[in-house]
Amino acid sequence: MKTLIAVIAVVALAVLGFAFLYASKSSDTTNDVVVSGNSQNQNAGNAASDSAQREKPATQEQTPKMEISSPAFAHNSPIPSKYTCDGQDINPPLTFANVPSSAKELVLIVDDPDAPAGVWTHWVVYNIPPQTAGIDENSIPANAVQGTNSWGKSAYGGPCPPSGTHRYFFKLYALNSPLQLSPGASKTELENAMQGKVIASAELVGTYTRQTT
């Protein structure tokens, strides 16, 4: 009887030993699978990140904005009376900057949106060569053409507000193809011809109040 009990005890111990070894190996295998899975996920994440960085487009250099200014007055500042009906009534000097290299023609329109009868056109100039750096005082660029202003003249007409302070917009446009307009075109005709051709624009605003005595 004692011998039988001893044999049963030995068998039970052996069974427990095998069960312990089996459990340990199963745990090691599971850990290996988890570690391997985490490593693969990390590698995949790194690969995706590297791919995204390679595919990210390079930052494009921005083209400077076209500008129009005048050495005679600052933006949103009074226009000297020399360039108005109270003075010599000649055009002020203007400077152009950052004209697009693809421009084929420049256009200048000067108007007054504060006029009692509606927008009053003071100057219309087109067919300005794109390489033109500005317009000198009392002149127009070589080969440029003047359109008709609201006085019915193909010339510059200076500020001459009937009352109060008016704003005068000097608007410069760069076109991607030349216009086919005869001299003396109105602002409306010019703007219609410019449709779909403007690739850049700039604006300078001056103000003027009539002198009183």
VENZI-V861084 format. One record per residue. N is the residue number from 1. RES is the residue in three letters. PHI is phi in degrees with one decimal (none if undefined). BURIAL is b if it has 9 or more other C-alpha atoms within 8 Angstrom, else e. D_LAST is the distance of its C-alpha to the last C-alpha in Angstrom with 2 decimals. Layout:
n;res;phi;burial;d_last
N;RES;PHI;BURIAL;D_LAST
N;RES;PHI;BURIAL;D_LAST
This chain:
n;res;phi;burial;d_last
1;MET;none;e;141.19
2;LYS;-62.6;e;139.44
3;THR;-65.6;e;139.27
4;LEU;-63.1;e;137.53
5;ILE;-62.4;e;134.95
6;ALA;-63.6;e;134.25
7;VAL;-62.7;e;133.80
8;ILE;-61.0;e;131.37
9;ALA;-63.9;e;129.34
10;VAL;-64.0;e;129.13
11;VAL;-63.4;e;127.97
12;ALA;-61.5;e;125.33
13;LEU;-62.5;e;123.98
14;ALA;-64.6;e;123.84
15;VAL;-60.8;e;121.93
16;LEU;-62.0;e;119.40
17;GLY;-63.9;e;118.96
18;PHE;-63.2;e;118.23
19;ALA;-63.4;e;115.76
20;PHE;-63.4;e;113.89
21;LEU;-64.4;e;113.72
22;TYR;-63.3;e;112.49
23;ALA;-64.8;e;109.73
24;SER;-64.7;e;108.56
25;LYS;-66.1;e;108.37
26;SER;-62.5;e;106.47
27;SER;-64.2;e;103.91
28;ASP;-63.4;e;103.48
29;THR;-64.7;e;103.03
30;THR;-62.5;e;100.34
31;ASN;-62.9;e;98.45
32;ASP;-63.5;e;98.64
33;VAL;-65.0;e;97.22
34;VAL;-62.9;e;94.31
35;VAL;-62.4;e;93.53
36;SER;-62.3;e;93.77
37;GLY;-64.1;e;91.50
38;ASN;-62.0;e;88.86
39;SER;-63.9;e;89.01
40;GLN;-64.9;e;88.57
41;ASN;-61.8;e;85.62
42;GLN;-65.7;e;83.96
43;ASN;-64.3;e;84.58
44;ALA;-64.0;e;83.18
45;GLY;-63.7;e;80.07
46;ASN;-63.8;e;79.56
47;ALA;-63.4;e;80.06
48;ALA;-63.6;e;77.52
49;SER;-64.5;e;74.99
50;ASP;-63.5;e;75.58
51;SER;-64.5;e;75.26
52;ALA;-64.1;e;71.97
53;GLN;-67.2;e;70.56
54;ARG;-68.6;e;71.68
55;GLU;-83.6;e;70.19
56;LYS;-63.3;e;66.82
57;PRO;-66.1;e;64.24
58;ALA;-69.4;e;62.47
59;THR;-66.1;e;58.81
60;GLN;-81.9;e;56.75
61;GLU;-73.2;e;54.06
62;GLN;-79.8;e;50.66
63;THR;-78.3;e;48.52
64;PRO;-58.3;e;45.10
65;LYS;-72.8;e;42.27
66;MET;-63.2;b;40.22
67;GLU;-133.7;b;36.73
68;ILE;-133.1;b;33.45
69;SER;-146.3;b;30.81
70;SER;-141.4;b;28.14
71;PRO;-73.1;e;27.85
72;ALA;-89.9;e;24.06
73;PHE;-159.4;b;23.52
74;ALA;-88.6;b;25.90
75;HIS;-59.2;e;27.10
76;ASN;62.9;e;24.85
77;SER;-120.3;b;22.04
78;PRO;-63.4;b;18.51
79;ILE;-85.0;b;18.67
80;PRO;-56.7;b;16.98
81;SER;-61.0;b;14.18
82;LYS;-54.7;b;16.76
83;TYR;-100.5;b;18.76
84;THR;-124.7;b;16.25
85;CYS;-70.5;b;14.94
86;ASP;-87.3;b;11.74
87;GLY;-127.4;e;14.30
88;GLN;-83.3;b;17.93
89;ASP;56.4;b;18.88
90;ILE;-114.1;b;22.18
91;ASN;-70.6;b;24.28
92;PRO;-76.1;b;24.32
93;PRO;-70.2;b;27.69
94;LEU;-131.0;b;30.01
95;THR;-126.0;b;33.31
96;PHE;-110.1;b;36.27
97;ALA;-143.3;e;39.10
98;ASN;58.6;e;42.41
99;VAL;-69.5;b;42.73
100;PRO;-55.6;b;46.19
101;SER;-66.0;e;48.91
102;SER;-87.1;e;50.03
103;ALA;-66.3;b;46.74
104;LYS;-109.8;b;47.16
105;GLU;-161.8;b;43.58
106;LEU;-114.8;b;40.02
107;VAL;-131.5;b;37.34
108;LEU;-124.4;b;33.57
109;ILE;-128.0;b;31.45
110;VAL;-120.5;b;27.71
111;ASP;-145.0;b;26.44
112;ASP;-122.6;b;24.03
113;PRO;-77.7;b;26.06
114;ASP;-97.2;e;23.15
115;ALA;-64.9;b;22.27
116;PRO;-58.0;e;22.88
117;ALA;-89.4;e;25.61
118;GLY;112.2;e;27.38
119;VAL;-60.3;b;27.49
120;TRP;-108.3;b;25.48
121;THR;-88.5;b;27.11
122;HIS;-100.3;b;25.02
123;TRP;-159.9;b;27.93
124;VAL;-133.0;b;31.72
125;VAL;-133.8;b;34.00
126;TYR;-138.7;b;37.76
127;ASN;60.1;b;40.95
128;ILE;-80.1;b;39.53
129;PRO;-55.8;b;42.55
130;PRO;-64.3;b;43.40
131;GLN;-83.8;e;43.71
132;THR;-64.0;b;40.06
133;ALA;-92.1;e;38.52
134;GLY;160.9;b;34.90
135;ILE;-127.0;b;32.47
136;ASP;-73.3;b;30.86
137;GLU;-58.8;b;27.26
138;ASN;54.8;e;26.81
139;SER;-160.2;e;30.41
140;ILE;-130.6;e;32.95
141;PRO;-63.0;b;36.40
142;ALA;-59.7;e;39.40
143;ASN;74.2;e;41.18
144;ALA;-75.4;b;38.43
145;VAL;-124.2;b;37.49
146;GLN;-99.0;b;34.18
147;GLY;-95.5;b;34.14
148;THR;-92.6;b;32.05
149;ASN;-90.2;b;28.68
150;SER;-72.5;e;27.27
151;TRP;-88.0;e;25.79
152;GLY;80.3;e;29.41
153;LYS;-116.2;e;29.01
154;SER;-91.8;b;31.12
155;ALA;-165.0;b;28.36
156;TYR;-81.1;b;25.65
157;GLY;-125.9;b;22.46
158;GLY;-74.0;b;19.69
159;PRO;-55.1;b;17.80
160;CYS;-157.3;b;15.42
161;PRO;-65.4;b;15.51
162;PRO;-68.9;e;14.62
163;SER;-165.0;e;13.85
164;GLY;67.2;e;14.75
165;THR;-103.3;b;16.33
166;HIS;-111.8;b;18.96
167;ARG;-104.0;b;21.93
168;TYR;-124.8;b;23.21
169;PHE;-98.0;b;26.95
170;PHE;-98.2;b;28.56
171;LYS;-110.8;b;32.19
172;LEU;-108.1;b;35.08
173;TYR;-126.2;b;38.58
174;ALA;-108.4;b;41.93
175;LEU;-112.8;b;44.57
176;ASN;-88.4;b;48.34
177;SER;-154.4;e;48.86
178;PRO;-70.3;e;46.91
179;LEU;-86.4;e;45.35
180;GLN;-113.8;e;46.64
181;LEU;-119.3;e;43.46
182;SER;-78.3;e;42.54
183;PRO;-59.6;e;39.12
184;GLY;89.1;b;36.43
185;ALA;-65.9;b;37.56
186;SER;-79.2;b;35.25
187;LYS;-61.7;b;34.41
188;THR;-63.7;e;37.02
189;GLU;-62.5;e;39.65
190;LEU;-66.2;b;38.94
191;GLU;-63.9;e;39.20
192;ASN;-65.3;e;42.43
193;ALA;-70.0;e;43.89
194;MET;-80.9;b;43.08
195;GLN;-54.0;e;45.13
196;GLY;78.9;e;47.83
197;LYS;-115.5;e;46.76
198;VAL;-79.0;b;44.13
199;ILE;-111.0;b;45.70
200;ALA;-163.3;b;42.64
201;SER;-148.5;b;38.92
202;ALA;-148.5;b;35.99
203;GLU;-144.0;b;32.39
204;LEU;-127.2;b;29.15
205;VAL;-117.4;b;26.12
206;GLY;-121.7;b;22.54
207;THR;-121.6;b;19.44
208;TYR;-156.0;b;15.87
209;THR;-126.1;b;12.75
210;ARG;-59.2;b;9.93
211;GLN;-74.2;e;6.81
212;THR;-115.9;e;3.81
213;THR;-117.9;e;0.00
